[in-house]
Structures are given as C-alpha cells and as structure tokens.
Amino acid sequence: MKVDIETFQGIARPMYVLEEVRLRRNLSLVAQVAREAGVEVILAFKAFALWKTFPIFKEYIRATTASSLNEARLAFEEFGSAAHTFSPAYTDDEIDAIARCSSHLQFNSLTQYARFHERAKHVNPAISFGLRINPEYSEVGTALYNPCAPGTRFGITADKLPQQLPKDIEGFHCHCHCESGADTFARTLQHIEAKFAKWFPQLKWINFGGGHLMTRVDYDVMLLVDLLQRFRQRYPWLHVILEPGSAFAWQTGPLVSQVVDVVEDRGIKTAILNVSFTCHMPDCLEMPYFPTVRHAEHIDPAAEQPQRAYRLGGNSCLSGDFMGDWLFDHALQVGENIIFEDMLHYTTVKTNMFNGISHPAIVLAKADGTFQMLREFGYEDYRSRMD
Ligand SMILES: Cc1ncc(COP(=O)(O)O)c(C=O)c1O
C-alpha cells in the first residue's frame, strides 16, 4: 500500500505511522554525537521498543537499555546485544534471567547491591556492576518526571556512599533530565562532578542517563559534544554512556485517526475520534504533553469559541478522555482524518486496552510512501491479557 504521508487520504482506521526517513535522520545525528564526542549512545526501550525496526537501529547504534526483565530479554533476543539494565527493584524470581541478558547491571541502592551482586555475577561472570547516584540536582519542572525531587526513591546521595566502593562496582549511573537541553546538562554536570568526582578514579564507566533531547531542532548539539569531549579529557579512563529514549523517536511520525461523531453540549463541540488519549496518547493526560494537530490551530479554551472550534474526544468511557481546543479551517466531517503529530515516543510502549478499545495498527512508512504493516491488533490481544 502506498500512501500520501501529508494527508493520509484513503486510510479509514487509526494507525501509528513511523516514518523511516525521519527515524534515520535522528539515528544519524545520534551516531554523529557518539562519534564526535567519543561516547556511546544507546536506546532506552522505555520510550520506544518497536523491535521490527531494530535492524534499522543496528546500522547506527550497538546497544540498548532495559528497566525490566521483559526489556532485558528484548535487548538480548531481538536487538542481539546484552542490555544496560537499571531497575529500582530487582527481585529473587527475576534477577538470574535479568543478569543473563545484561552486560551492565545498575543498582538503585546499596541494599539491592548487597542482596544480588554475587548471584548476578554467578549467572553472568562478565557482567559489569554500577550504582545509581543521586546528584540532588534536576531542572525537571514536572514533579512526575523529576528523579531528584526531595524524597525520591532513585539513587544514592554522596553522603551515603562509602569512601571505598565495593570492589566489583565499575560504574555510576545518573538520570536527571527530561526533554532537556545541553545547557541543562552543563549545569547538572557541575553538580555531579562536585559531589561524585572523588569516586571516579575507582570507576571504568559513567552513564549520564536519558532526557538528552539532542534531535530537537533547537538543541545545541555542539555544546553537548563539547561538554562530553571536555569531560573525557578530565577523566580519560571513563567510558561515557548516554541512554536517551525520546531523542531517537522524536518527530518520527504521527498517530492518524478519524472522526466518528460530532456532539455538542453548552456550546462546546467535541469531535469524537476512533482513538483515545488515555489509551493511545497517555502522556497527553499524564505529563501533560500537549499534542499538535496537523492543519489545526490550538486556541484558548477560555475565549469565545468560534464555529469551527472543536474539542477532540477519545472513544473510551473516561470522562476526562478529551483535549481541547482546536480551530480547523472547515467543519469537521465524520470519516475525515485527524492527525496527531509526533506520536511515536512513549506511546506504543505505554498504550493499553482499557474498555477493550481497539488498538491502532503500527506501520512503517518507507521513503517512497510504501506502508509496511508492523502490527495489527485484534480481539485475541485483548482476550489474552485477561486469561
Ligand atoms: C533511567 C532512565 N534512563 C533513560 C530514560 C529515557 O529518557 P528520555 O526518553 O527522556 O530520553 C529514562 C526516562 O525516564 C530513565 O528513567
């Protein structure tokens, strides 16, 4: 099937459309940063894990991160390389399998380390251990996404680390960004070094986590490369790793949906769609990550609503499953496409089948507009989750 990826005319059902050209553009930039800065950049599965596209990723990067047994297995079995794994809570029943699938295992606390390091080493003698540190500095404004907020459950603060680290600890892992710029990294790095550099001589590697949104148009890539190069000059023995997720899938394609009905209450018109915010675009309600709708202008909901202003409503029973308000240049018709831009990161990994609502298909759009179906969902997908 060949489709015009500007209008998606002729598509009559919802789909996430991953555009290969845009994905490759991001991957090239990531690979360029890694090359010029002399660091390793790996993919965080929590943002994107469409494994049928891993052959494309493998042309540019060599490894991935996992935060669970399932992600670690996906790294090992589908990506074909062991994972850099961090979980705040390894458990007796999963640690062996996780260790088997991991090249790096990062512990959130010294108690987790004490409980599992021997067992993990026994399963996988080549595994490299790290500790997650908490630099107590993050510029992330949204509390839900701030890993360094007071009372956080993530990482070890400098005052709790022993002068001499356990002998088999080889790395530090630190995650304190979210869709952040290189300037934020510059400021954060000062805190990391001020608090933790005294342990660096005992380490082999440091992982600066995710949230480095290097593929955003206004991201200062040169500053990032410069910061990393200079860090490496100061600590030349440290292998430096970044593990962004969003940066890989940023602006790589839309969620295409269709209008099913238009309803009105107290002067508010809602176009009900065949997709749901809570099921298929969860960050829009949770983050809040405000979506861009193609060919529509977002307008102030408090202002008087013009004729062609619509809320967009999801097809679930959740009362709050809607977002407003957009101005279109025509009256919306049943069957027409509503295109939500940039819906490939933190969507397909987080979607759910609440209400049994049909899940959009996932397609890969090739450079010539040809669609390759990656996954369609049906009743069996819903049923099998309830067994
Ligand atoms: C430990 C860790 N690494 C990497 C990431 C990926 O972050 P992003 O997708 O914002 O780049 C996250 C996101 O929460 C994270 O918690």
The ligand as an SDF file (V2000), in Angstrom:
LIG
                    3D

 16 16  0  0  0  0  0  0  0  0999 V2000
   16.9260    5.7000   33.8770 C   0  0  0  0  0  0  0  0  0  0  0  0
   16.3830    6.2980   32.6240 C   0  0  0  0  0  0  0  0  0  0  0  0
   17.1430    6.2480   31.5010 N   0  0  0  0  0  0  0  0  0  0  0  0
   16.6950    6.7580   30.3360 C   0  0  0  0  0  0  0  0  0  0  0  0
   15.4500    7.3300   30.2320 C   0  0  0  0  0  0  0  0  0  0  0  0
   14.9930    7.8540   28.8980 C   0  0  0  0  0  0  0  0  0  0  0  0
   14.6860    9.1970   28.9570 O   0  0  0  0  0  0  0  0  0  0  0  0
   14.2070   10.0000   27.6600 P   0  0  0  0  0  0  0  0  0  0  0  0
   13.2570    9.1520   26.9160 O   0  0  0  0  0  0  0  0  0  0  0  0
   13.5870   11.2240   28.2230 O   0  0  0  0  0  0  0  0  0  0  0  0
   15.4310   10.2910   26.8680 O   0  0  0  0  0  0  0  0  0  0  0  0
   14.6240    7.4050   31.3780 C   0  0  0  0  0  0  0  0  0  0  0  0
   13.2940    8.0020   31.3090 C   0  0  0  0  0  0  0  0  0  0  0  0
   12.5490    8.0710   32.2380 O   0  0  0  0  0  0  0  0  0  0  0  0
   15.1060    6.8590   32.6080 C   0  0  0  0  0  0  0  0  0  0  0  0
   14.3580    6.8660   33.7040 O   0  0  0  0  0  0  0  0  0  0  0  0
  1  2  1  0
  2  3  1  0
  2 15  2  0
  3  4  2  0
  4  5  1  0
  5  6  1  0
  5 12  2  0
  6  7  1  0
  7  8  1  0
  8  9  2  0
  8 10  1  0
  8 11  1  0
 12 13  1  0
 12 15  1  0
 13 14  2  0
 15 16  1  0
M  END
$$$$
